[in-house]
Amino acid sequence: MSERAAPFHCPYCGDEDLRPHEGGPGAWECASCNRAFRLKFLGLLSRGVTRDDGEGEGT
């Protein structure tokens, strides 16, 4: 996983006081609620990307 995926808010309490966690790539800790969590990219959806202007797939 790339080191570029950084959360802006804690998924549990919503606070912004986040730091990288020593639990490996994608691991973060929240200083506000004292929780650790991991971000992971799962993949692209099979339905693809649709456009709002009516010219994309599925319209």
PDBQT receptor file of N, H, CA, C and O in Angstrom, charges set to zero:
ATOM      1  N   MET A   1       0.838  -1.179   0.000  1.00  0.00    +0.000 N 
ATOM      2  CA  MET A   1       0.000   0.000   0.000  1.00  0.00    +0.000 C 
ATOM      3  C   MET A   1       0.884   1.242   0.000  1.00  0.00    +0.000 C 
ATOM      4  O   MET A   1       1.957   1.250   0.602  1.00  0.00    +0.000 OA
ATOM      5  N   SER A   2       0.443   2.250  -0.652  1.00  0.00    +0.000 N 
ATOM      6  H   SER A   2      -0.429   2.244  -1.140  1.00  0.00    +0.000 HD
ATOM      7  CA  SER A   2       1.183   3.502  -0.723  1.00  0.00    +0.000 C 
ATOM      8  C   SER A   2       1.070   4.258   0.597  1.00  0.00    +0.000 C 
ATOM      9  O   SER A   2       0.062   4.159   1.296  1.00  0.00    +0.000 OA
ATOM     10  N   GLU A   3       2.094   4.998   0.923  1.00  0.00    +0.000 N 
ATOM     11  H   GLU A   3       2.914   5.078   0.355  1.00  0.00    +0.000 HD
ATOM     12  CA  GLU A   3       2.086   5.808   2.130  1.00  0.00    +0.000 C 
ATOM     13  C   GLU A   3       1.248   7.077   1.948  1.00  0.00    +0.000 C 
ATOM     14  O   GLU A   3       1.138   7.869   2.884  1.00  0.00    +0.000 OA
ATOM     15  N   ARG A   4       0.665   7.287   0.787  1.00  0.00    +0.000 N 
ATOM     16  H   ARG A   4       0.754   6.644   0.026  1.00  0.00    +0.000 HD
ATOM     17  CA  ARG A   4      -0.095   8.507   0.520  1.00  0.00    +0.000 C 
ATOM     18  C   ARG A   4      -1.470   8.514   1.151  1.00  0.00    +0.000 C 
ATOM     19  O   ARG A   4      -2.043   9.589   1.330  1.00  0.00    +0.000 OA
ATOM     20  N   ALA A   5      -2.023   7.372   1.495  1.00  0.00    +0.000 N 
ATOM     21  H   ALA A   5      -1.558   6.499   1.349  1.00  0.00    +0.000 HD
ATOM     22  CA  ALA A   5      -3.369   7.323   2.052  1.00  0.00    +0.000 C 
ATOM     23  C   ALA A   5      -3.335   7.778   3.502  1.00  0.00    +0.000 C 
ATOM     24  O   ALA A   5      -2.932   7.024   4.387  1.00  0.00    +0.000 OA
ATOM     25  N   ALA A   6      -3.758   9.003   3.739  1.00  0.00    +0.000 N 
ATOM     26  H   ALA A   6      -4.085   9.616   3.020  1.00  0.00    +0.000 HD
ATOM     27  CA  ALA A   6      -3.760   9.559   5.086  1.00  0.00    +0.000 C 
ATOM     28  C   ALA A   6      -5.168  10.040   5.426  1.00  0.00    +0.000 C 
ATOM     29  O   ALA A   6      -5.756  10.796   4.651  1.00  0.00    +0.000 OA
ATOM     30  N   PRO A   7      -5.716   9.627   6.549  1.00  0.00    +0.000 N 
ATOM     31  CA  PRO A   7      -7.050  10.076   6.931  1.00  0.00    +0.000 C 
ATOM     32  C   PRO A   7      -7.019  11.518   7.445  1.00  0.00    +0.000 C 
ATOM     33  O   PRO A   7      -6.003  11.979   7.966  1.00  0.00    +0.000 OA
ATOM     34  N   PHE A   8      -8.120  12.205   7.294  1.00  0.00    +0.000 N 
ATOM     35  H   PHE A   8      -8.945  11.831   6.870  1.00  0.00    +0.000 HD
ATOM     36  CA  PHE A   8      -8.242  13.567   7.811  1.00  0.00    +0.000 C 
ATOM     37  C   PHE A   8      -8.972  13.587   9.148  1.00  0.00    +0.000 C 
ATOM     38  O   PHE A   8      -8.783  14.504   9.948  1.00  0.00    +0.000 OA
ATOM     39  N   HIS A   9      -9.808  12.573   9.391  1.00  0.00    +0.000 N 
ATOM     40  H   HIS A   9      -9.962  11.829   8.742  1.00  0.00    +0.000 HD
ATOM     41  CA  HIS A   9     -10.576  12.483  10.627  1.00  0.00    +0.000 C 
ATOM     42  C   HIS A   9     -10.580  11.046  11.131  1.00  0.00    +0.000 C 
ATOM     43  O   HIS A   9     -10.495  10.101  10.347  1.00  0.00    +0.000 OA
ATOM     44  N   CYS A  10     -10.677  10.895  12.432  1.00  0.00    +0.000 N 
ATOM     45  H   CYS A  10     -10.746  11.663  13.069  1.00  0.00    +0.000 HD
ATOM     46  CA  CYS A  10     -10.797   9.569  13.034  1.00  0.00    +0.000 C 
ATOM     47  C   CYS A  10     -12.163   8.982  12.671  1.00  0.00    +0.000 C 
ATOM     48  O   CYS A  10     -13.173   9.673  12.806  1.00  0.00    +0.000 OA
ATOM     49  N   PRO A  11     -12.221   7.729  12.214  1.00  0.00    +0.000 N 
ATOM     50  CA  PRO A  11     -13.513   7.136  11.858  1.00  0.00    +0.000 C 
ATOM     51  C   PRO A  11     -14.393   6.827  13.075  1.00  0.00    +0.000 C 
ATOM     52  O   PRO A  11     -15.571   6.505  12.917  1.00  0.00    +0.000 OA
ATOM     53  N   TYR A  12     -13.841   6.920  14.269  1.00  0.00    +0.000 N 
ATOM     54  H   TYR A  12     -12.885   7.181  14.397  1.00  0.00    +0.000 HD
ATOM     55  CA  TYR A  12     -14.602   6.613  15.481  1.00  0.00    +0.000 C 
ATOM     56  C   TYR A  12     -15.141   7.857  16.177  1.00  0.00    +0.000 C 
ATOM     57  O   TYR A  12     -16.312   7.899  16.555  1.00  0.00    +0.000 OA
ATOM     58  N   CYS A  13     -14.281   8.887  16.351  1.00  0.00    +0.000 N 
ATOM     59  H   CYS A  13     -13.330   8.853  16.044  1.00  0.00    +0.000 HD
ATOM     60  CA  CYS A  13     -14.722  10.068  17.096  1.00  0.00    +0.000 C 
ATOM     61  C   CYS A  13     -14.762  11.331  16.240  1.00  0.00    +0.000 C 
ATOM     62  O   CYS A  13     -15.332  12.336  16.662  1.00  0.00    +0.000 OA
ATOM     63  N   GLY A  14     -14.167  11.300  15.044  1.00  0.00    +0.000 N 
ATOM     64  H   GLY A  14     -13.703  10.483  14.701  1.00  0.00    +0.000 HD
ATOM     65  CA  GLY A  14     -14.189  12.461  14.152  1.00  0.00    +0.000 C 
ATOM     66  C   GLY A  14     -13.103  13.487  14.425  1.00  0.00    +0.000 C 
ATOM     67  O   GLY A  14     -13.031  14.500  13.729  1.00  0.00    +0.000 OA
ATOM     68  N   ASP A  15     -12.260  13.253  15.415  1.00  0.00    +0.000 N 
ATOM     69  H   ASP A  15     -12.319  12.431  15.980  1.00  0.00    +0.000 HD
ATOM     70  CA  ASP A  15     -11.214  14.209  15.749  1.00  0.00    +0.000 C 
ATOM     71  C   ASP A  15     -10.108  14.190  14.685  1.00  0.00    +0.000 C 
ATOM     72  O   ASP A  15      -9.967  13.217  13.945  1.00  0.00    +0.000 OA
ATOM     73  N   GLU A  16      -9.334  15.264  14.618  1.00  0.00    +0.000 N 
ATOM     74  H   GLU A  16      -9.448  16.055  15.220  1.00  0.00    +0.000 HD
ATOM     75  CA  GLU A  16      -8.285  15.397  13.615  1.00  0.00    +0.000 C 
ATOM     76  C   GLU A  16      -6.890  15.136  14.156  1.00  0.00    +0.000 C 
ATOM     77  O   GLU A  16      -5.920  15.269  13.411  1.00  0.00    +0.000 OA
ATOM     78  N   ASP A  17      -6.753  14.771  15.418  1.00  0.00    +0.000 N 
ATOM     79  H   ASP A  17      -7.542  14.663  16.024  1.00  0.00    +0.000 HD
ATOM     80  CA  ASP A  17      -5.440  14.566  16.033  1.00  0.00    +0.000 C 
ATOM     81  C   ASP A  17      -4.953  13.142  15.772  1.00  0.00    +0.000 C 
ATOM     82  O   ASP A  17      -4.975  12.294  16.664  1.00  0.00    +0.000 OA
ATOM     83  N   LEU A  18      -4.512  12.890  14.534  1.00  0.00    +0.000 N 
ATOM     84  H   LEU A  18      -4.494  13.579  13.809  1.00  0.00    +0.000 HD
ATOM     85  CA  LEU A  18      -4.091  11.559  14.104  1.00  0.00    +0.000 C 
ATOM     86  C   LEU A  18      -2.589  11.515  13.875  1.00  0.00    +0.000 C 
ATOM     87  O   LEU A  18      -1.976  12.498  13.459  1.00  0.00    +0.000 OA
ATOM     88  N   ARG A  19      -2.006  10.346  14.158  1.00  0.00    +0.000 N 
ATOM     89  H   ARG A  19      -2.504   9.547  14.496  1.00  0.00    +0.000 HD
ATOM     90  CA  ARG A  19      -0.576  10.129  13.962  1.00  0.00    +0.000 C 
ATOM     91  C   ARG A  19      -0.369   8.746  13.366  1.00  0.00    +0.000 C 
ATOM     92  O   ARG A  19      -1.181   7.850  13.596  1.00  0.00    +0.000 OA
ATOM     93  N   PRO A  20       0.710   8.554  12.599  1.00  0.00    +0.000 N 
ATOM     94  CA  PRO A  20       1.018   7.195  12.131  1.00  0.00    +0.000 C 
ATOM     95  C   PRO A  20       1.251   6.278  13.327  1.00  0.00    +0.000 C 
ATOM     96  O   PRO A  20       1.851   6.681  14.324  1.00  0.00    +0.000 OA
ATOM     97  N   HIS A  21       0.776   5.055  13.217  1.00  0.00    +0.000 N 
ATOM     98  H   HIS A  21       0.289   4.728  12.407  1.00  0.00    +0.000 HD
ATOM     99  CA  HIS A  21       0.911   4.061  14.289  1.00  0.00    +0.000 C 
ATOM    100  C   HIS A  21       1.993   3.066  13.907  1.00  0.00    +0.000 C 
ATOM    101  O   HIS A  21       2.194   2.801  12.722  1.00  0.00    +0.000 OA
ATOM    102  N   GLU A  22       2.680   2.519  14.872  1.00  0.00    +0.000 N 
ATOM    103  H   GLU A  22       2.517   2.735  15.834  1.00  0.00    +0.000 HD
ATOM    104  CA  GLU A  22       3.774   1.591  14.589  1.00  0.00    +0.000 C 
ATOM    105  C   GLU A  22       3.284   0.214  14.183  1.00  0.00    +0.000 C 
ATOM    106  O   GLU A  22       4.092  -0.709  14.073  1.00  0.00    +0.000 OA
ATOM    107  N   GLY A  23       1.985   0.042  13.955  1.00  0.00    +0.000 N 
ATOM    108  H   GLY A  23       1.329   0.792  14.044  1.00  0.00    +0.000 HD
ATOM    109  CA  GLY A  23       1.417  -1.243  13.579  1.00  0.00    +0.000 C 
ATOM    110  C   GLY A  23       1.620  -1.630  12.133  1.00  0.00    +0.000 C 
ATOM    111  O   GLY A  23       1.071  -2.642  11.700  1.00  0.00    +0.000 OA
ATOM    112  N   GLY A  24       2.378  -0.878  11.371  1.00  0.00    +0.000 N 
ATOM    113  H   GLY A  24       2.825  -0.055  11.723  1.00  0.00    +0.000 HD
ATOM    114  CA  GLY A  24       2.660  -1.220   9.987  1.00  0.00    +0.000 C 
ATOM    115  C   GLY A  24       2.080  -0.216   9.015  1.00  0.00    +0.000 C 
ATOM    116  O   GLY A  24       1.534   0.808   9.427  1.00  0.00    +0.000 OA
ATOM    117  N   PRO A  25       2.194  -0.501   7.721  1.00  0.00    +0.000 N 
ATOM    118  CA  PRO A  25       1.705   0.426   6.695  1.00  0.00    +0.000 C 
ATOM    119  C   PRO A  25       0.195   0.646   6.798  1.00  0.00    +0.000 C 
ATOM    120  O   PRO A  25      -0.568  -0.308   6.957  1.00  0.00    +0.000 OA
ATOM    121  N   GLY A  26      -0.222   1.880   6.707  1.00  0.00    +0.000 N 
ATOM    122  H   GLY A  26       0.397   2.654   6.578  1.00  0.00    +0.000 HD
ATOM    123  CA  GLY A  26      -1.636   2.210   6.748  1.00  0.00    +0.000 C 
ATOM    124  C   GLY A  26      -2.224   2.263   8.140  1.00  0.00    +0.000 C 
ATOM    125  O   GLY A  26      -3.432   2.454   8.276  1.00  0.00    +0.000 OA
ATOM    126  N   ALA A  27      -1.417   2.102   9.190  1.00  0.00    +0.000 N 
ATOM    127  H   ALA A  27      -0.436   1.948   9.080  1.00  0.00    +0.000 HD
ATOM    128  CA  ALA A  27      -1.919   2.119  10.569  1.00  0.00    +0.000 C 
ATOM    129  C   ALA A  27      -1.827   3.532  11.136  1.00  0.00    +0.000 C 
ATOM    130  O   ALA A  27      -0.809   4.208  10.990  1.00  0.00    +0.000 OA
ATOM    131  N   TRP A  28      -2.899   3.963  11.782  1.00  0.00    +0.000 N 
ATOM    132  H   TRP A  28      -3.725   3.413  11.901  1.00  0.00    +0.000 HD
ATOM    133  CA  TRP A  28      -2.990   5.305  12.363  1.00  0.00    +0.000 C 
ATOM    134  C   TRP A  28      -3.533   5.204  13.775  1.00  0.00    +0.000 C 
ATOM    135  O   TRP A  28      -4.230   4.248  14.114  1.00  0.00    +0.000 OA
ATOM    136  N   GLU A  29      -3.212   6.195  14.597  1.00  0.00    +0.000 N 
ATOM    137  H   GLU A  29      -2.646   6.972  14.321  1.00  0.00    +0.000 HD
ATOM    138  CA  GLU A  29      -3.764   6.255  15.948  1.00  0.00    +0.000 C 
ATOM    139  C   GLU A  29      -4.361   7.630  16.200  1.00  0.00    +0.000 C 
ATOM    140  O   GLU A  29      -3.863   8.643  15.709  1.00  0.00    +0.000 OA
ATOM    141  N   CYS A  30      -5.430   7.642  16.971  1.00  0.00    +0.000 N 
ATOM    142  H   CYS A  30      -5.834   6.819  17.370  1.00  0.00    +0.000 HD
ATOM    143  CA  CYS A  30      -6.117   8.882  17.329  1.00  0.00    +0.000 C 
ATOM    144  C   CYS A  30      -5.770   9.215  18.776  1.00  0.00    +0.000 C 
ATOM    145  O   CYS A  30      -6.019   8.417  19.679  1.00  0.00    +0.000 OA
ATOM    146  N   ALA A  31      -5.200  10.383  18.990  1.00  0.00    +0.000 N 
ATOM    147  H   ALA A  31      -4.998  11.032  18.256  1.00  0.00    +0.000 HD
ATOM    148  CA  ALA A  31      -4.825  10.804  20.340  1.00  0.00    +0.000 C 
ATOM    149  C   ALA A  31      -6.043  11.205  21.156  1.00  0.00    +0.000 C 
ATOM    150  O   ALA A  31      -5.977  11.234  22.385  1.00  0.00    +0.000 OA
ATOM    151  N   SER A  32      -7.147  11.512  20.501  1.00  0.00    +0.000 N 
ATOM    152  H   SER A  32      -7.200  11.488  19.502  1.00  0.00    +0.000 HD
ATOM    153  CA  SER A  32      -8.345  11.948  21.211  1.00  0.00    +0.000 C 
ATOM    154  C   SER A  32      -9.099  10.785  21.855  1.00  0.00    +0.000 C 
ATOM    155  O   SER A  32      -9.429  10.844  23.040  1.00  0.00    +0.000 OA
ATOM    156  N   CYS A  33      -9.375   9.727  21.086  1.00  0.00    +0.000 N 
ATOM    157  H   CYS A  33      -9.106   9.679  20.123  1.00  0.00    +0.000 HD
ATOM    158  CA  CYS A  33     -10.154   8.605  21.621  1.00  0.00    +0.000 C 
ATOM    159  C   CYS A  33      -9.286   7.386  21.935  1.00  0.00    +0.000 C 
ATOM    160  O   CYS A  33      -9.800   6.361  22.381  1.00  0.00    +0.000 OA
ATOM    161  N   ASN A  34      -7.958   7.491  21.702  1.00  0.00    +0.000 N 
ATOM    162  H   ASN A  34      -7.540   8.324  21.339  1.00  0.00    +0.000 HD
ATOM    163  CA  ASN A  34      -7.002   6.435  22.028  1.00  0.00    +0.000 C 
ATOM    164  C   ASN A  34      -7.274   5.129  21.286  1.00  0.00    +0.000 C 
ATOM    165  O   ASN A  34      -7.120   4.047  21.852  1.00  0.00    +0.000 OA
ATOM    166  N   ARG A  35      -7.681   5.231  20.012  1.00  0.00    +0.000 N 
ATOM    167  H   ARG A  35      -7.806   6.110  19.553  1.00  0.00    +0.000 HD
ATOM    168  CA  ARG A  35      -7.915   4.053  19.179  1.00  0.00    +0.000 C 
ATOM    169  C   ARG A  35      -6.897   4.009  18.052  1.00  0.00    +0.000 C 
ATOM    170  O   ARG A  35      -6.386   5.041  17.617  1.00  0.00    +0.000 OA
ATOM    171  N   ALA A  36      -6.615   2.817  17.594  1.00  0.00    +0.000 N 
ATOM    172  H   ALA A  36      -7.030   1.979  17.947  1.00  0.00    +0.000 HD
ATOM    173  CA  ALA A  36      -5.748   2.616  16.433  1.00  0.00    +0.000 C 
ATOM    174  C   ALA A  36      -6.577   1.940  15.345  1.00  0.00    +0.000 C 
ATOM    175  O   ALA A  36      -7.437   1.108  15.635  1.00  0.00    +0.000 OA
ATOM    176  N   PHE A  37      -6.314   2.303  14.101  1.00  0.00    +0.000 N 
ATOM    177  H   PHE A  37      -5.616   2.980  13.865  1.00  0.00    +0.000 HD
ATOM    178  CA  PHE A  37      -7.046   1.722  12.972  1.00  0.00    +0.000 C 
ATOM    179  C   PHE A  37      -6.124   1.664  11.775  1.00  0.00    +0.000 C 
ATOM    180  O   PHE A  37      -5.047   2.261  11.780  1.00  0.00    +0.000 OA
ATOM    181  N   ARG A  38      -6.552   0.934  10.735  1.00  0.00    +0.000 N 
ATOM    182  H   ARG A  38      -7.426   0.450  10.731  1.00  0.00    +0.000 HD
ATOM    183  CA  ARG A  38      -5.747   0.753   9.538  1.00  0.00    +0.000 C 
ATOM    184  C   ARG A  38      -6.572   1.123   8.301  1.00  0.00    +0.000 C 
ATOM    185  O   ARG A  38      -7.756   0.799   8.212  1.00  0.00    +0.000 OA
ATOM    186  N   LEU A  39      -5.931   1.803   7.356  1.00  0.00    +0.000 N 
ATOM    187  H   LEU A  39      -4.969   2.066   7.429  1.00  0.00    +0.000 HD
ATOM    188  CA  LEU A  39      -6.528   2.108   6.059  1.00  0.00    +0.000 C 
ATOM    189  C   LEU A  39      -6.037   1.097   5.046  1.00  0.00    +0.000 C 
ATOM    190  O   LEU A  39      -4.865   0.721   5.054  1.00  0.00    +0.000 OA
ATOM    191  N   LYS A  40      -6.936   0.651   4.165  1.00  0.00    +0.000 N 
ATOM    192  H   LYS A  40      -7.889   0.957   4.159  1.00  0.00    +0.000 HD
ATOM    193  CA  LYS A  40      -6.537  -0.304   3.140  1.00  0.00    +0.000 C 
ATOM    194  C   LYS A  40      -7.369  -0.069   1.881  1.00  0.00    +0.000 C 
ATOM    195  O   LYS A  40      -8.595   0.027   1.945  1.00  0.00    +0.000 OA
ATOM    196  N   PHE A  41      -6.700   0.019   0.756  1.00  0.00    +0.000 N 
ATOM    197  H   PHE A  41      -5.704  -0.059   0.705  1.00  0.00    +0.000 HD
ATOM    198  CA  PHE A  41      -7.377   0.144  -0.530  1.00  0.00    +0.000 C 
ATOM    199  C   PHE A  41      -7.815  -1.246  -0.957  1.00  0.00    +0.000 C 
ATOM    200  O   PHE A  41      -6.989  -2.155  -1.046  1.00  0.00    +0.000 OA
ATOM    201  N   LEU A  42      -9.103  -1.425  -1.222  1.00  0.00    +0.000 N 
ATOM    202  H   LEU A  42      -9.774  -0.687  -1.149  1.00  0.00    +0.000 HD
ATOM    203  CA  LEU A  42      -9.633  -2.735  -1.579  1.00  0.00    +0.000 C 
ATOM    204  C   LEU A  42      -9.608  -3.006  -3.070  1.00  0.00    +0.000 C 
ATOM    205  O   LEU A  42      -9.454  -4.159  -3.475  1.00  0.00    +0.000 OA
ATOM    206  N   GLY A  43      -9.753  -1.988  -3.897  1.00  0.00    +0.000 N 
ATOM    207  H   GLY A  43      -9.877  -1.052  -3.569  1.00  0.00    +0.000 HD
ATOM    208  CA  GLY A  43      -9.742  -2.168  -5.342  1.00  0.00    +0.000 C 
ATOM    209  C   GLY A  43     -10.799  -1.314  -6.009  1.00  0.00    +0.000 C 
ATOM    210  O   GLY A  43     -11.569  -0.624  -5.342  1.00  0.00    +0.000 OA
ATOM    211  N   LEU A  44     -10.830  -1.365  -7.321  1.00  0.00    +0.000 N 
ATOM    212  H   LEU A  44     -10.205  -1.925  -7.863  1.00  0.00    +0.000 HD
ATOM    213  CA  LEU A  44     -11.817  -0.606  -8.090  1.00  0.00    +0.000 C 
ATOM    214  C   LEU A  44     -13.101  -1.413  -8.219  1.00  0.00    +0.000 C 
ATOM    215  O   LEU A  44     -13.073  -2.642  -8.281  1.00  0.00    +0.000 OA
ATOM    216  N   LEU A  45     -14.214  -0.712  -8.258  1.00  0.00    +0.000 N 
ATOM    217  H   LEU A  45     -14.236   0.287  -8.207  1.00  0.00    +0.000 HD
ATOM    218  CA  LEU A  45     -15.505  -1.367  -8.433  1.00  0.00    +0.000 C 
ATOM    219  C   LEU A  45     -15.680  -1.800  -9.885  1.00  0.00    +0.000 C 
ATOM    220  O   LEU A  45     -15.219  -1.112 -10.796  1.00  0.00    +0.000 OA
ATOM    221  N   SER A  46     -16.330  -2.913 -10.103  1.00  0.00    +0.000 N 
ATOM    222  H   SER A  46     -16.705  -3.472  -9.363  1.00  0.00    +0.000 HD
ATOM    223  CA  SER A  46     -16.473  -3.452 -11.453  1.00  0.00    +0.000 C 
ATOM    224  C   SER A  46     -17.397  -2.609 -12.326  1.00  0.00    +0.000 C 
ATOM    225  O   SER A  46     -17.309  -2.676 -13.553  1.00  0.00    +0.000 OA
ATOM    226  N   ARG A  47     -18.270  -1.828 -11.726  1.00  0.00    +0.000 N 
ATOM    227  H   ARG A  47     -18.341  -1.774 -10.730  1.00  0.00    +0.000 HD
ATOM    228  CA  ARG A  47     -19.198  -1.031 -12.534  1.00  0.00    +0.000 C 
ATOM    229  C   ARG A  47     -18.529   0.185 -13.151  1.00  0.00    +0.000 C 
ATOM    230  O   ARG A  47     -19.117   0.832 -14.017  1.00  0.00    +0.000 OA
ATOM    231  N   GLY A  48     -17.311   0.514 -12.726  1.00  0.00    +0.000 N 
ATOM    232  H   GLY A  48     -16.834  -0.012 -12.022  1.00  0.00    +0.000 HD
ATOM    233  CA  GLY A  48     -16.574   1.622 -13.313  1.00  0.00    +0.000 C 
ATOM    234  C   GLY A  48     -17.058   2.967 -12.818  1.00  0.00    +0.000 C 
ATOM    235  O   GLY A  48     -17.848   3.063 -11.878  1.00  0.00    +0.000 OA
ATOM    236  N   VAL A  49     -16.569   3.990 -13.466  1.00  0.00    +0.000 N 
ATOM    237  H   VAL A  49     -15.928   3.912 -14.229  1.00  0.00    +0.000 HD
ATOM    238  CA  VAL A  49     -16.881   5.355 -13.083  1.00  0.00    +0.000 C 
ATOM    239  C   VAL A  49     -17.969   5.884 -14.000  1.00  0.00    +0.000 C 
ATOM    240  O   VAL A  49     -17.913   5.684 -15.213  1.00  0.00    +0.000 OA
ATOM    241  N   THR A  50     -18.954   6.556 -13.429  1.00  0.00    +0.000 N 
ATOM    242  H   THR A  50     -18.999   6.719 -12.443  1.00  0.00    +0.000 HD
ATOM    243  CA  THR A  50     -20.006   7.180 -14.232  1.00  0.00    +0.000 C 
ATOM    244  C   THR A  50     -19.862   8.690 -14.170  1.00  0.00    +0.000 C 
ATOM    245  O   THR A  50     -19.401   9.241 -13.170  1.00  0.00    +0.000 OA
ATOM    246  N   ARG A  51     -20.260   9.353 -15.244  1.00  0.00    +0.000 N 
ATOM    247  H   ARG A  51     -20.635   8.906 -16.056  1.00  0.00    +0.000 HD
ATOM    248  CA  ARG A  51     -20.174  10.805 -15.311  1.00  0.00    +0.000 C 
ATOM    249  C   ARG A  51     -21.548  11.398 -15.066  1.00  0.00    +0.000 C 
ATOM    250  O   ARG A  51     -22.562  10.801 -15.427  1.00  0.00    +0.000 OA
ATOM    251  N   ASP A  52     -21.582  12.585 -14.445  1.00  0.00    +0.000 N 
ATOM    252  H   ASP A  52     -20.758  13.069 -14.151  1.00  0.00    +0.000 HD
ATOM    253  CA  ASP A  52     -22.846  13.253 -14.129  1.00  0.00    +0.000 C 
ATOM    254  C   ASP A  52     -23.437  14.009 -15.319  1.00  0.00    +0.000 C 
ATOM    255  O   ASP A  52     -24.591  14.433 -15.250  1.00  0.00    +0.000 OA
ATOM    256  N   ASP A  53     -22.680  14.192 -16.413  1.00  0.00    +0.000 N 
ATOM    257  H   ASP A  53     -21.743  13.847 -16.469  1.00  0.00    +0.000 HD
ATOM    258  CA  ASP A  53     -23.176  14.978 -17.542  1.00  0.00    +0.000 C 
ATOM    259  C   ASP A  53     -23.954  14.150 -18.559  1.00  0.00    +0.000 C 
ATOM    260  O   ASP A  53     -24.295  14.647 -19.632  1.00  0.00    +0.000 OA
ATOM    261  N   GLY A  54     -24.238  12.890 -18.229  1.00  0.00    +0.000 N 
ATOM    262  H   GLY A  54     -23.961  12.486 -17.357  1.00  0.00    +0.000 HD
ATOM    263  CA  GLY A  54     -25.038  12.051 -19.107  1.00  0.00    +0.000 C 
ATOM    264  C   GLY A  54     -24.261  11.334 -20.188  1.00  0.00    +0.000 C 
ATOM    265  O   GLY A  54     -24.869  10.657 -21.017  1.00  0.00    +0.000 OA
ATOM    266  N   GLU A  55     -22.950  11.451 -20.220  1.00  0.00    +0.000 N 
ATOM    267  H   GLU A  55     -22.456  12.001 -19.547  1.00  0.00    +0.000 HD
ATOM    268  CA  GLU A  55     -22.163  10.820 -21.272  1.00  0.00    +0.000 C 
ATOM    269  C   GLU A  55     -21.388   9.599 -20.801  1.00  0.00    +0.000 C 
ATOM    270  O   GLU A  55     -20.653   9.005 -21.591  1.00  0.00    +0.000 OA
ATOM    271  N   GLY A  56     -21.527   9.206 -19.540  1.00  0.00    +0.000 N 
ATOM    272  H   GLY A  56     -22.123   9.689 -18.898  1.00  0.00    +0.000 HD
ATOM    273  CA  GLY A  56     -20.776   8.075 -19.021  1.00  0.00    +0.000 C 
ATOM    274  C   GLY A  56     -21.518   6.759 -19.187  1.00  0.00    +0.000 C 
ATOM    275  O   GLY A  56     -22.581   6.701 -19.806  1.00  0.00    +0.000 OA
ATOM    276  N   GLU A  57     -20.938   5.698 -18.620  1.00  0.00    +0.000 N 
ATOM    277  H   GLU A  57     -20.075   5.745 -18.118  1.00  0.00    +0.000 HD
ATOM    278  CA  GLU A  57     -21.574   4.379 -18.678  1.00  0.00    +0.000 C 
ATOM    279  C   GLU A  57     -22.857   4.379 -17.864  1.00  0.00    +0.000 C 
ATOM    280  O   GLU A  57     -22.999   5.151 -16.916  1.00  0.00    +0.000 OA
ATOM    281  N   GLY A  58     -23.775   3.525 -18.231  1.00  0.00    +0.000 N 
ATOM    282  H   GLY A  58     -23.659   2.898 -19.001  1.00  0.00    +0.000 HD
ATOM    283  CA  GLY A  58     -24.991   3.337 -17.462  1.00  0.00    +0.000 C 
ATOM    284  C   GLY A  58     -26.051   4.392 -17.660  1.00  0.00    +0.000 C 
ATOM    285  O   GLY A  58     -27.011   4.434 -16.891  1.00  0.00    +0.000 OA
ATOM    286  N   THR A  59     -25.920   5.255 -18.667  1.00  0.00    +0.000 N 
ATOM    287  H   THR A  59     -25.141   5.220 -19.292  1.00  0.00    +0.000 HD
ATOM    288  CA  THR A  59     -26.949   6.270 -18.895  1.00  0.00    +0.000 C 
ATOM    289  C   THR A  59     -27.718   5.962 -20.156  1.00  0.00    +0.000 C 
ATOM    290  O   THR A  59     -28.630   6.704 -20.520  1.00  0.00    +0.000 OA
TER     291      THR A  59
